[in-house]
Amino acid sequence: MTAYRDQYASVFKGGRNVVLIAISSDPPDALASWARDEDFPYLFGSDAGSTVYASFGGPVRDNGSVGGRSVVVVDPEGRIAEVIPRFREVDPTAYEELAAAIDRVTPDPEDVGADGR
Amino acid sequence: MKRLLVLPLLAGALALVPAGPAGAQDAPELVAAGEMAPDFSIPGATRHGILAEPVRLSDYRGETVVLAFFFRARSRG
């Protein structure tokens, strides 16, 4: 998750037209305290029993936790644009692929030139 | 003679070894690109605290949403 924070401005466009939601089966208070301690700038979702992950086809561990470090990109129309079943968080090339997928479906923010026009 | 005994024993030992990696190591088969993402509504949180309203995927229509599933807070996963 710290890598997502470090890549937030670039890969996730600083949250402009892109919403990053990090989801695990941890309770909300555990996520909130972790986000505060690490100053994560993005949203967290508490997926008790990993039912959301299961609805996306993901496996659930015996203890009810998410069974894979997966990333799903949803386009502005609500359609799945990209699925990365095993996101390699420590691999720099993984972020290039993710950024490309996000760029493909994200509307460009209004382009303002250096002269303000 | 010894070689004739070793080969069947070796074959028997190999038969006990799992044919491939454990199921948990296989890439999960998630939903396919092009499908509508299933909507959800779950409790949310940020660095500012627990959110008063749930996080609902459909609330973010018009924006790109990246769902990053992970194993557990405060771990590498």
Backbone of each chain as ProteinMPNN parsed JSONL, in Angstrom:
{"seq_chain_A": "MTAYRDQYASVFKGGRNVVLIAISSDPPDALASWARDEDFPYLFGSDAGSTVYASFGGPVRDNGSVGGRSVVVVDPEGRIAEVIPRFREVDPTAYEELAAAIDRVTPDPEDVGADGR", "coords_chain_A": {"N_chain_A": [[0.83, -1.202, 0.0], [2.069, 1.149, 0.588], [3.507, 1.684, -1.674], [1.506, 2.387, -3.448], [0.787, 4.823, -2.38], [3.146, 6.231, -2.867], [3.077, 6.287, -5.608], [0.878, 7.763, -6.131], [0.441, 10.382, -7.141], [1.352, 10.172, -9.753], [0.665, 7.624, -11.185], [-2.019, 7.395, -10.338], [-2.95, 9.878, -10.844], [-3.108, 11.758, -8.855], [-5.625, 11.602, -7.788], [-7.387, 12.93, -9.456], [-10.14, 12.599, -11.331], [-9.733, 9.939, -10.984], [-10.319, 7.331, -8.806], [-8.973, 5.698, -6.157], [-9.502, 2.773, -4.438], [-8.667, 0.941, -1.787], [-9.021, -2.325, -0.737], [-9.75, -4.606, 1.826], [-10.302, -7.309, 4.185], [-10.135, -6.252, 6.664], [-11.354, -4.598, 9.656], [-13.11, -1.393, 9.741], [-11.967, 0.458, 11.589], [-9.362, -0.42, 11.939], [-8.339, -0.022, 9.391], [-8.592, 2.742, 9.157], [-6.86, 3.697, 11.181], [-4.412, 2.744, 10.283], [-4.246, 4.064, 7.812], [-4.078, 6.683, 8.74], [-1.661, 6.616, 10.206], [0.186, 6.062, 8.187], [-0.343, 8.022, 6.44], [-1.902, 7.678, 4.106], [-3.284, 8.715, 1.074], [-5.66, 7.866, -0.073], [-8.855, 6.138, -0.489], [-10.209, 3.594, 1.693], [-11.753, 0.392, 1.825], [-13.788, -1.672, 3.806], [-14.104, -4.937, 3.627], [-15.819, -7.164, 4.862], [-15.452, -10.577, 5.424], [-14.697, -10.81, 2.838], [-16.579, -10.584, 0.77], [-17.033, -8.82, -1.328], [-14.728, -9.092, -2.855], [-15.08, -11.739, -3.57], [-17.325, -11.435, -5.18], [-16.213, -10.39, -7.393], [-15.026, -12.545, -8.391], [-12.854, -13.448, -7.018], [-10.745, -15.581, -4.978], [-11.413, -16.65, -1.62], [-9.825, -16.781, 1.483], [-9.559, -19.288, 4.076], [-9.816, -17.994, 6.519], [-11.412, -15.905, 5.868], [-10.248, -13.749, 4.66], [-9.027, -11.688, 1.946], [-7.974, -13.442, -0.948], [-6.006, -12.835, -2.798], [-3.671, -10.524, -4.217], [-5.07, -8.456, -5.963], [-5.895, -6.284, -8.719], [-8.375, -4.235, -10.043], [-9.548, -2.343, -12.681], [-12.03, -0.018, -13.186], [-14.027, 1.483, -15.587], [-15.316, 4.842, -16.37], [-17.974, 4.345, -17.047], [-18.707, 2.251, -15.535], [-17.857, -0.191, -16.32], [-15.731, -3.045, -16.446], [-12.401, -2.47, -17.079], [-9.803, -3.364, -16.927], [-8.104, -6.165, -15.616], [-6.013, -7.3, -13.166], [-4.859, -10.054, -11.95], [-2.824, -10.85, -10.135], [-1.204, -8.506, -8.736], [1.943, -7.096, -9.007], [3.386, -5.611, -6.653], [5.971, -4.732, -6.004], [7.261, -4.546, -8.36], [8.425, -2.363, -10.728], [7.57, -2.225, -13.404], [5.001, -3.127, -13.276], [3.486, -0.975, -12.464], [3.637, 0.625, -14.671], [2.086, -0.751, -16.498], [-0.366, -0.635, -15.18], [-0.773, 2.131, -15.084], [-1.04, 2.656, -17.798], [-3.418, 1.335, -18.364], [-5.195, 2.819, -16.814], [-4.906, 5.343, -17.998], [-5.983, 4.82, -20.457], [-8.747, 4.755, -20.133], [-9.494, 6.964, -18.691], [-10.906, 10.167, -18.673], [-9.289, 13.025, -20.05], [-8.154, 15.641, -17.953], [-9.195, 19.091, -18.098], [-7.273, 20.734, -20.45], [-4.812, 22.965, -19.736], [-2.747, 25.43, -20.89], [0.661, 26.643, -20.58], [0.503, 29.357, -20.712], [-1.922, 29.857, -19.703], [-4.089, 29.567, -21.427]], "CA_chain_A": [[0.0, 0.0, 0.0], [2.922, 2.337, 0.59], [3.865, 1.958, -3.065], [0.384, 3.123, -4.04], [0.927, 6.207, -1.904], [4.273, 6.84, -3.567], [2.715, 6.428, -7.016], [-0.456, 8.348, -6.197], [0.407, 11.565, -8.007], [1.631, 9.835, -11.149], [-0.193, 6.553, -11.712], [-3.421, 7.639, -10.006], [-3.253, 11.261, -11.223], [-3.402, 12.565, -7.677], [-7.044, 11.534, -7.462], [-8.198, 13.702, -10.408], [-10.913, 11.685, -12.182], [-9.37, 8.559, -10.654], [-10.564, 7.017, -7.398], [-8.32, 4.457, -5.723], [-10.119, 2.195, -3.255], [-7.931, -0.232, -1.32], [-10.028, -3.151, -0.072], [-9.353, -5.825, 2.526], [-11.335, -7.734, 5.131], [-9.902, -5.617, 7.963], [-12.435, -3.712, 10.099], [-12.878, 0.014, 9.374], [-11.091, 1.202, 12.491], [-7.987, -0.832, 11.655], [-7.944, 0.646, 8.152], [-8.476, 4.181, 9.431], [-5.647, 3.974, 11.964], [-3.275, 2.494, 9.397], [-4.21, 5.164, 6.853], [-3.601, 7.867, 9.454], [-0.251, 6.428, 10.555], [1.005, 6.066, 6.979], [-0.76, 9.176, 5.625], [-2.354, 7.242, 2.786], [-4.219, 9.726, 0.579], [-6.768, 7.281, -0.812], [-9.948, 5.499, 0.245], [-10.153, 2.183, 2.053], [-13.036, -0.276, 1.992], [-13.737, -2.822, 4.708], [-14.848, -6.0, 2.963], [-15.939, -8.246, 5.831], [-15.658, -11.871, 4.793], [-14.252, -10.711, 1.438], [-17.708, -10.851, -0.136], [-16.864, -8.027, -2.549], [-13.69, -9.767, -3.642], [-15.707, -12.942, -4.124], [-18.244, -11.045, -6.256], [-15.367, -10.148, -8.56], [-14.472, -13.834, -8.778], [-11.626, -13.734, -6.295], [-10.822, -16.612, -3.939], [-11.416, -16.185, -0.231], [-9.092, -17.698, 2.354], [-10.356, -19.917, 5.135], [-10.09, -17.03, 7.603], [-12.277, -14.857, 5.347], [-9.484, -12.643, 4.089], [-8.832, -11.682, 0.495], [-7.025, -14.481, -1.316], [-5.064, -12.456, -3.835], [-3.391, -9.093, -4.333], [-5.589, -8.194, -7.304], [-6.29, -4.917, -9.053], [-9.407, -4.149, -11.071], [-9.802, -0.971, -13.122], [-13.411, 0.146, -13.646], [-14.084, 2.73, -16.356], [-16.35, 5.77, -15.889], [-19.322, 3.818, -17.281], [-18.934, 1.129, -14.632], [-17.46, -1.431, -16.973], [-14.381, -3.471, -16.107], [-11.482, -2.138, -18.159], [-8.555, -4.111, -16.787], [-8.029, -7.038, -14.444], [-4.665, -7.797, -12.883], [-5.142, -11.004, -10.852], [-1.751, -10.818, -9.13], [-0.464, -7.263, -8.966], [3.289, -7.218, -8.455], [3.562, -4.296, -6.055], [7.37, -4.315, -5.937], [7.796, -4.531, -9.718], [8.128, -1.059, -11.345], [6.846, -2.361, -14.67], [3.586, -3.349, -12.978], [2.842, 0.337, -12.389], [3.533, 1.121, -16.043], [0.909, -1.401, -17.079], [-1.549, -0.096, -14.515], [-0.937, 3.515, -15.536], [-1.53, 2.607, -19.177], [-4.827, 0.95, -18.3], [-5.935, 3.967, -16.285], [-4.892, 6.399, -19.013], [-6.827, 4.393, -21.584], [-10.18, 4.952, -19.882], [-9.766, 8.152, -17.888], [-10.986, 11.396, -19.459], [-8.237, 13.972, -19.746], [-8.608, 16.875, -17.32], [-9.157, 20.204, -19.038], [-5.885, 21.056, -20.728], [-4.513, 24.39, -19.56], [-1.37, 25.63, -21.284], [1.523, 27.4, -19.676], [0.066, 30.742, -20.731], [-3.266, 29.921, -19.128], [-5.127, 29.426, -22.449]], "C_chain_A": [[0.866, 1.255, 0.0], [3.347, 2.689, -0.833], [2.738, 2.705, -3.765], [0.439, 4.587, -3.624], [2.022, 6.926, -2.684], [3.952, 7.105, -5.044], [1.431, 7.243, -7.202], [-0.545, 9.513, -7.174], [0.56, 11.193, -9.473], [0.631, 8.823, -11.692], [-1.674, 6.87, -11.514], [-3.812, 9.099, -10.174], [-3.64, 12.116, -10.025], [-4.87, 12.567, -7.305], [-7.944, 12.332, -8.392], [-8.838, 12.735, -11.407], [-10.567, 10.22, -11.961], [-9.57, 8.355, -9.154], [-9.909, 5.68, -7.082], [-8.993, 4.002, -4.434], [-9.362, 0.918, -2.902], [-8.858, -1.052, -0.429], [-9.412, -4.389, 0.568], [-10.482, -6.197, 3.48], [-11.119, -7.134, 6.526], [-11.081, -4.736, 8.359], [-12.079, -2.252, 9.825], [-11.904, 0.738, 10.299], [-9.628, 0.835, 12.274], [-7.481, -0.147, 10.39], [-7.716, 2.131, 8.387], [-7.174, 4.493, 10.183], [-4.402, 3.754, 11.119], [-3.126, 3.643, 8.394], [-3.683, 6.439, 7.495], [-2.099, 7.764, 9.721], [0.657, 6.547, 9.331], [0.681, 7.233, 6.044], [-1.115, 8.747, 4.195], [-3.415, 8.223, 2.287], [-5.478, 9.168, -0.066], [-7.774, 6.601, 0.117], [-9.626, 4.051, 0.589], [-11.573, 1.643, 2.183], [-12.87, -1.516, 2.851], [-14.672, -3.903, 4.176], [-14.913, -7.228, 3.885], [-16.257, -9.567, 5.133], [-15.254, -11.911, 3.331], [-15.367, -10.997, 0.443], [-17.592, -10.035, -1.424], [-15.834, -8.691, -3.45], [-14.258, -11.014, -4.302], [-16.643, -12.588, -5.271], [-17.501, -10.724, -7.542], [-14.662, -11.434, -9.008], [-13.237, -14.235, -8.013], [-11.806, -14.816, -5.244], [-10.753, -15.996, -2.55], [-10.718, -17.23, 0.623], [-10.016, -18.24, 3.436], [-10.708, -18.948, 6.255], [-10.926, -15.848, 7.118], [-11.544, -13.685, 4.727], [-9.343, -12.81, 2.57], [-7.727, -12.656, 0.121], [-6.042, -14.106, -2.407], [-4.882, -10.957, -3.878], [-3.776, -8.679, -5.749], [-5.966, -6.734, -7.475], [-7.296, -4.971, -10.192], [-9.617, -2.675, -11.393], [-11.21, -0.91, -13.711], [-13.51, 1.49, -14.368], [-15.241, 3.613, -15.882], [-17.791, 5.307, -16.146], [-19.64, 2.625, -16.385], [-18.542, -0.21, -15.202], [-16.006, -1.77, -16.599], [-13.463, -3.253, -17.302], [-10.218, -2.988, -18.116], [-8.621, -4.937, -15.523], [-6.594, -7.532, -14.306], [-4.794, -8.745, -11.692], [-4.09, -10.993, -9.741], [-0.877, -9.601, -9.397], [0.87, -7.341, -8.251], [3.72, -5.853, -7.919], [5.009, -3.816, -6.067], [8.016, -4.257, -7.316], [7.447, -3.203, -10.388], [7.333, -1.169, -12.642], [5.356, -2.591, -14.436], [2.832, -2.019, -12.948], [2.714, 0.96, -13.773], [2.289, 0.537, -16.708], [-0.37, -0.831, -16.485], [-1.822, 1.323, -14.984], [-1.497, 3.554, -16.948], [-3.017, 2.26, -19.206], [-5.682, 2.111, -17.809], [-6.025, 5.069, -17.336], [-5.847, 6.087, -20.162], [-8.287, 4.775, -21.37], [-10.511, 6.243, -19.151], [-9.837, 9.383, -18.784], [-9.859, 12.326, -19.052], [-8.825, 15.163, -19.0], [-8.461, 18.01, -18.316], [-7.72, 20.652, -19.209], [-5.692, 22.565, -20.622], [-3.053, 24.597, -19.881], [-0.611, 26.5, -20.3], [1.104, 28.869, -19.616], [-1.35, 30.917, -20.202], [-4.386, 29.776, -20.135], [-5.379, 27.956, -22.834]], "O_chain_A": [[0.462, 2.296, -0.518], [3.525, 3.863, -1.157], [3.0, 3.574, -4.597], [0.168, 5.48, -4.427], [1.856, 8.071, -3.104], [4.491, 8.032, -5.648], [0.955, 7.391, -8.328], [-1.5, 9.614, -7.945], [-0.036, 11.829, -10.342], [-0.165, 9.149, -12.573], [-2.488, 6.642, -12.409], [-4.87, 9.521, -9.709], [-4.4, 13.075, -10.153], [-5.318, 13.451, -6.575], [-9.149, 12.411, -8.154], [-8.148, 12.131, -12.228], [-11.06, 9.352, -12.681], [-9.051, 9.118, -8.339], [-10.253, 4.655, -7.671], [-9.05, 4.749, -3.458], [-9.415, -0.067, -3.638], [-9.419, -0.526, 0.532], [-8.653, -5.122, -0.066], [-11.489, -5.495, 3.572], [-11.842, -7.472, 7.464], [-11.747, -4.178, 7.487], [-10.905, -1.906, 9.691], [-11.1, 1.548, 9.836], [-8.749, 1.686, 12.411], [-6.322, 0.263, 10.326], [-6.757, 2.708, 7.874], [-6.475, 5.449, 9.849], [-3.436, 4.508, 11.234], [-2.021, 4.131, 8.157], [-2.93, 7.189, 6.873], [-1.356, 8.718, 9.488], [1.767, 7.072, 9.427], [1.322, 7.42, 5.01], [-0.69, 9.363, 3.218], [-4.358, 8.527, 3.018], [-6.295, 9.941, -0.566], [-7.571, 6.504, 1.327], [-8.879, 3.375, -0.118], [-12.482, 2.36, 2.603], [-11.945, -2.306, 2.66], [-15.893, -3.781, 4.271], [-14.168, -8.193, 3.713], [-17.207, -9.661, 4.356], [-15.444, -12.924, 2.658], [-15.125, -11.587, -0.611], [-18.001, -10.496, -2.49], [-16.043, -8.833, -4.655], [-13.953, -11.307, -5.457], [-16.753, -13.346, -6.234], [-18.067, -10.774, -8.634], [-13.808, -11.407, -9.895], [-12.625, -15.258, -8.319], [-12.889, -14.96, -4.678], [-10.12, -14.962, -2.338], [-10.989, -18.424, 0.5], [-11.104, -17.715, 3.673], [-11.768, -19.061, 6.871], [-11.132, -14.89, 7.864], [-12.178, -12.717, 4.308], [-9.513, -13.893, 2.011], [-6.681, -12.707, 0.769], [-5.313, -14.966, -2.9], [-5.817, -10.201, -3.611], [-2.92, -8.564, -6.627], [-6.309, -6.042, -6.516], [-7.09, -5.671, -11.184], [-9.837, -1.859, -10.498], [-11.539, -1.664, -14.627], [-13.12, 2.52, -13.819], [-16.061, 3.173, -15.076], [-18.723, 5.821, -15.53], [-20.727, 2.055, -16.471], [-18.86, -1.252, -14.629], [-15.167, -0.88, -16.458], [-13.704, -3.773, -18.391], [-9.634, -3.293, -19.155], [-9.121, -4.487, -14.492], [-6.038, -8.115, -15.237], [-4.834, -8.295, -10.547], [-4.418, -11.111, -8.561], [0.069, -9.66, -10.183], [0.933, -7.613, -7.052], [4.331, -5.053, -8.626], [5.253, -2.611, -6.135], [9.203, -3.949, -7.427], [6.265, -2.934, -10.602], [6.514, -0.302, -12.945], [4.538, -2.285, -15.303], [1.674, -1.949, -13.36], [1.791, 1.735, -14.024], [1.542, 1.239, -17.39], [-1.339, -0.576, -17.2], [-2.968, 1.682, -15.253], [-2.338, 4.397, -17.26], [-3.778, 2.833, -19.985], [-6.769, 2.354, -18.333], [-7.086, 5.658, -17.54], [-6.439, 6.988, -20.757], [-8.989, 5.087, -22.331], [-11.684, 6.586, -19.004], [-8.924, 9.623, -19.574], [-9.506, 12.418, -17.876], [-9.892, 15.652, -19.373], [-7.69, 17.908, -19.27], [-7.025, 20.918, -18.228], [-6.334, 23.338, -21.333], [-2.191, 24.011, -19.226], [-1.164, 27.017, -19.33], [1.317, 29.544, -18.608], [-1.906, 32.014, -20.255], [-5.552, 29.854, -19.747], [-6.225, 27.676, -23.683]]}, "seq_chain_B": "MKRLLVLPLLAGALALVPAGPAGAQDAPELVAAGEMAPDFSIPGATRHGILAEPVRLSDYRGETVVLAFFFRARSRG", "coords_chain_B": {"N_chain_B": [[20.606, -55.329, -10.698], [20.034, -53.856, -8.443], [19.377, -51.457, -9.69], [16.933, -52.101, -10.849], [15.284, -52.177, -8.658], [15.411, -49.597, -7.704], [14.22, -47.897, -9.577], [11.312, -48.415, -9.617], [10.799, -47.654, -6.966], [11.492, -44.974, -7.019], [9.646, -44.008, -8.867], [7.336, -44.403, -7.417], [7.73, -42.661, -5.305], [7.722, -40.203, -6.6], [5.097, -40.099, -7.393], [3.806, -39.335, -5.145], [4.308, -36.698, -4.889], [2.911, -33.495, -5.248], [1.398, -32.539, -8.346], [1.647, -29.984, -9.343], [2.016, -26.492, -8.579], [0.686, -25.376, -5.392], [-2.839, -24.746, -5.01], [-3.276, -22.223, -3.986], [-1.254, -20.716, -5.072], [-1.828, -20.308, -7.704], [-2.879, -17.976, -10.243], [-5.675, -16.052, -9.423], [-8.925, -16.382, -10.921], [-10.485, -13.841, -11.994], [-13.239, -11.578, -12.69], [-14.037, -10.724, -16.12], [-12.611, -8.368, -18.435], [-14.659, -5.849, -19.857], [-17.072, -6.7, -18.884], [-19.815, -5.568, -16.806], [-18.985, -4.033, -13.781], [-19.569, -5.564, -10.651], [-21.742, -3.977, -8.386], [-21.149, -2.539, -5.157], [-21.408, -1.957, -1.608], [-19.772, -0.866, 1.053], [-18.357, -0.461, 4.372], [-16.276, 2.394, 4.85], [-13.062, 4.069, 5.032], [-10.663, 6.637, 5.701], [-7.54, 8.433, 5.983], [-8.441, 10.297, 7.685], [-10.295, 9.167, 9.273], [-13.065, 6.93, 10.088], [-15.532, 6.613, 7.591], [-18.672, 8.317, 7.388], [-20.637, 7.561, 5.636], [-21.257, 4.641, 3.606], [-18.868, 3.212, 1.293], [-19.609, 3.202, -1.987], [-19.603, 1.653, -5.071], [-21.064, 2.497, -7.327], [-21.446, 5.164, -6.828], [-19.368, 6.454, -7.93], [-19.589, 6.751, -10.635], [-18.638, 8.082, -13.756], [-16.095, 8.588, -13.105], [-12.844, 7.079, -13.169], [-12.308, 4.077, -11.499], [-10.147, 2.448, -9.36], [-9.743, -0.604, -8.006], [-8.043, -1.968, -5.437], [-7.229, -4.842, -4.148], [-6.152, -6.308, -1.118], [-4.263, -8.321, 1.251], [-4.048, -7.895, 4.119], [-4.146, -5.292, 6.57], [-1.315, -3.287, 7.458], [0.594, -5.05, 6.57], [2.837, -6.534, 4.166], [1.266, -7.403, 2.156]], "CA_chain_B": [[19.472, -55.735, -9.843], [19.725, -52.716, -7.589], [18.718, -50.447, -10.519], [15.548, -52.51, -11.046], [14.528, -51.855, -7.457], [15.405, -48.152, -7.482], [13.285, -47.21, -10.48], [9.927, -48.422, -9.102], [10.726, -46.867, -5.737], [11.545, -43.574, -7.417], [8.354, -43.688, -9.477], [6.361, -44.335, -6.337], [7.971, -41.434, -4.528], [7.276, -39.059, -7.411], [3.634, -40.094, -7.442], [3.303, -38.704, -3.927], [4.591, -35.258, -4.96], [1.846, -32.785, -5.988], [1.762, -32.351, -9.755], [1.963, -28.598, -9.657], [1.999, -25.61, -7.399], [-0.541, -25.421, -4.599], [-3.891, -23.922, -5.59], [-3.193, -20.845, -3.548], [-0.249, -20.02, -5.828], [-2.326, -20.035, -9.035], [-3.506, -16.669, -10.352], [-7.129, -16.177, -9.321], [-9.662, -16.069, -12.15], [-11.45, -12.825, -11.664], [-14.16, -11.193, -13.754], [-13.346, -10.378, -17.358], [-12.751, -7.005, -18.949], [-15.841, -5.709, -20.705], [-18.273, -6.934, -18.072], [-20.151, -4.526, -15.847], [-18.456, -4.357, -12.461], [-20.63, -5.709, -9.649], [-21.79, -2.87, -7.447], [-21.002, -2.93, -3.766], [-21.525, -0.899, -0.614], [-19.048, -1.366, 2.222], [-17.832, 0.603, 5.231], [-15.052, 2.975, 4.339], [-12.194, 4.813, 5.942], [-9.54, 7.374, 5.143], [-6.597, 8.843, 7.027], [-9.157, 11.217, 8.575], [-11.18, 8.397, 10.124], [-14.089, 6.09, 9.463], [-16.493, 7.417, 6.848], [-20.052, 8.253, 7.886], [-21.418, 6.854, 4.622], [-20.503, 3.549, 3.007], [-18.248, 3.388, -0.011], [-20.452, 2.509, -2.968], [-18.956, 1.764, -6.376], [-21.895, 3.248, -8.267], [-21.335, 6.593, -6.523], [-18.209, 6.995, -8.626], [-19.796, 6.796, -12.081], [-18.07, 9.295, -14.317], [-14.666, 8.574, -12.774], [-12.19, 5.778, -13.207], [-12.127, 3.531, -10.162], [-9.155, 1.372, -9.258], [-9.953, -1.415, -6.804], [-6.8, -2.66, -5.093], [-7.496, -5.791, -3.078], [-4.941, -6.721, -0.442], [-4.481, -9.355, 2.256], [-4.245, -7.456, 5.506], [-3.525, -4.013, 6.924], [-0.011, -3.268, 8.123], [1.444, -6.13, 6.086], [3.309, -6.248, 2.816], [0.218, -7.807, 1.218]], "C_chain_B": [[19.033, -54.557, -8.977], [18.974, -51.66, -8.385], [17.249, -50.801, -10.729], [14.69, -52.19, -9.831], [14.384, -50.353, -7.29], [14.35, -47.469, -8.331], [11.841, -47.254, -9.987], [9.782, -47.609, -7.833], [10.693, -45.382, -6.057], [10.206, -43.145, -8.019], [7.276, -43.536, -8.414], [6.494, -43.059, -5.534], [7.473, -40.221, -5.293], [5.761, -38.968, -7.465], [3.035, -39.413, -6.233], [3.499, -37.198, -3.949], [3.464, -34.587, -5.737], [2.294, -32.429, -7.399], [2.163, -30.913, -10.053], [1.945, -27.758, -8.405], [0.661, -25.712, -6.669], [-1.551, -24.447, -5.196], [-3.77, -22.464, -5.21], [-2.192, -20.055, -4.358], [-0.735, -19.697, -7.236], [-2.952, -18.658, -9.039], [-5.01, -16.848, -10.252], [-7.793, -15.777, -10.63], [-10.78, -15.101, -11.822], [-12.354, -12.536, -12.866], [-13.373, -10.72, -14.978], [-13.576, -8.913, -17.731], [-13.936, -6.971, -19.905], [-17.137, -5.916, -19.952], [-18.553, -5.717, -17.196], [-19.612, -4.958, -14.48], [-19.608, -4.521, -11.479], [-20.592, -4.544, -8.664], [-21.601, -3.405, -6.034], [-21.144, -1.698, -2.882], [-20.912, -1.424, 0.667], [-18.577, -0.201, 3.089], [-16.498, 1.099, 4.7], [-14.285, 3.742, 5.393], [-11.159, 5.57, 5.126], [-8.589, 7.694, 6.295], [-7.255, 9.782, 8.036], [-10.137, 10.485, 9.482], [-12.163, 7.552, 9.34], [-15.128, 6.988, 8.789], [-17.905, 7.231, 7.403], [-20.939, 7.466, 6.933], [-20.592, 5.72, 4.042], [-19.889, 3.948, 1.673], [-19.031, 2.533, -1.012], [-19.861, 2.727, -4.345], [-19.763, 2.648, -7.326], [-21.874, 4.749, -7.996], [-20.239, 7.26, -7.345], [-18.336, 6.894, -10.145], [-19.307, 8.146, -12.613], [-16.591, 9.428, -14.014], [-14.125, 7.158, -12.967], [-11.971, 5.314, -11.77], [-11.113, 2.393, -10.232], [-9.382, 0.663, -7.929], [-8.683, -2.225, -6.556], [-7.067, -3.56, -3.894], [-6.173, -6.215, -2.442], [-5.282, -7.6, 0.747], [-4.856, -8.782, 3.621], [-3.533, -6.145, 5.74], [-2.207, -4.244, 7.646], [0.838, -4.483, 7.769], [1.911, -5.768, 4.69], [2.246, -6.549, 1.803], [-0.927, -6.823, 1.219]], "O_chain_B": [[17.843, -54.296, -8.801], [18.054, -51.028, -7.867], [16.402, -49.909, -10.784], [13.489, -51.955, -9.967], [13.362, -49.876, -6.795], [13.66, -46.565, -7.861], [11.193, -46.209, -9.942], [8.765, -46.945, -7.631], [9.95, -44.622, -5.435], [9.698, -42.064, -7.723], [6.417, -42.658, -8.5], [5.501, -42.453, -5.133], [6.875, -39.315, -4.712], [5.206, -37.875, -7.573], [1.89, -38.962, -6.274], [2.925, -36.487, -3.123], [3.094, -35.079, -6.803], [3.448, -32.059, -7.612], [2.964, -30.678, -10.958], [1.867, -28.283, -7.294], [-0.356, -26.085, -7.253], [-1.175, -23.448, -5.81], [-4.108, -21.574, -5.991], [-2.252, -18.825, -4.352], [-0.11, -18.881, -7.913], [-3.485, -18.198, -8.03], [-5.571, -17.71, -10.928], [-7.279, -14.93, -11.361], [-11.875, -15.497, -11.425], [-12.242, -13.171, -13.914], [-12.199, -10.364, -14.879], [-14.595, -8.314, -17.386], [-14.186, -7.916, -20.654], [-18.177, -5.378, -20.329], [-17.653, -4.938, -16.885], [-19.77, -6.111, -14.078], [-20.53, -3.705, -11.469], [-19.527, -4.175, -8.169], [-21.863, -4.575, -5.758], [-21.019, -0.561, -3.338], [-21.462, -2.324, 1.3], [-18.416, 0.917, 2.598], [-15.696, 0.33, 4.171], [-14.781, 4.022, 6.484], [-10.827, 5.187, 4.004], [-8.808, 7.278, 7.433], [-6.704, 10.037, 9.107], [-10.745, 11.096, 10.361], [-12.109, 7.467, 8.113], [-15.547, 7.999, 9.353], [-18.282, 6.139, 7.83], [-21.874, 6.787, 7.358], [-19.366, 5.811, 3.986], [-20.333, 4.891, 1.017], [-19.101, 1.31, -0.89], [-19.64, 3.868, -4.75], [-19.19, 3.462, -8.051], [-22.254, 5.53, -8.868], [-20.188, 8.486, -7.443], [-17.337, 6.943, -10.863], [-19.53, 9.194, -12.008], [-15.906, 10.274, -14.589], [-14.87, 6.179, -12.928], [-11.5, 6.079, -10.929], [-11.223, 1.494, -11.066], [-9.231, 1.257, -6.862], [-8.301, -3.064, -7.372], [-7.125, -3.09, -2.757], [-5.19, -6.452, -3.144], [-6.425, -7.634, 1.203], [-5.876, -9.157, 4.199], [-2.458, -5.901, 5.192], [-2.013, -5.242, 8.339], [1.692, -4.904, 8.549], [1.431, -4.8, 4.1], [2.29, -6.022, 0.691], [-1.899, -7.007, 0.487]]}, "name": "protein", "num_of_chains": 2, "seq": "MTAYRDQYASVFKGGRNVVLIAISSDPPDALASWARDEDFPYLFGSDAGSTVYASFGGPVRDNGSVGGRSVVVVDPEGRIAEVIPRFREVDPTAYEELAAAIDRVTPDPEDVGADGRMKRLLVLPLLAGALALVPAGPAGAQDAPELVAAGEMAPDFSIPGATRHGILAEPVRLSDYRGETVVLAFFFRARSRG"}
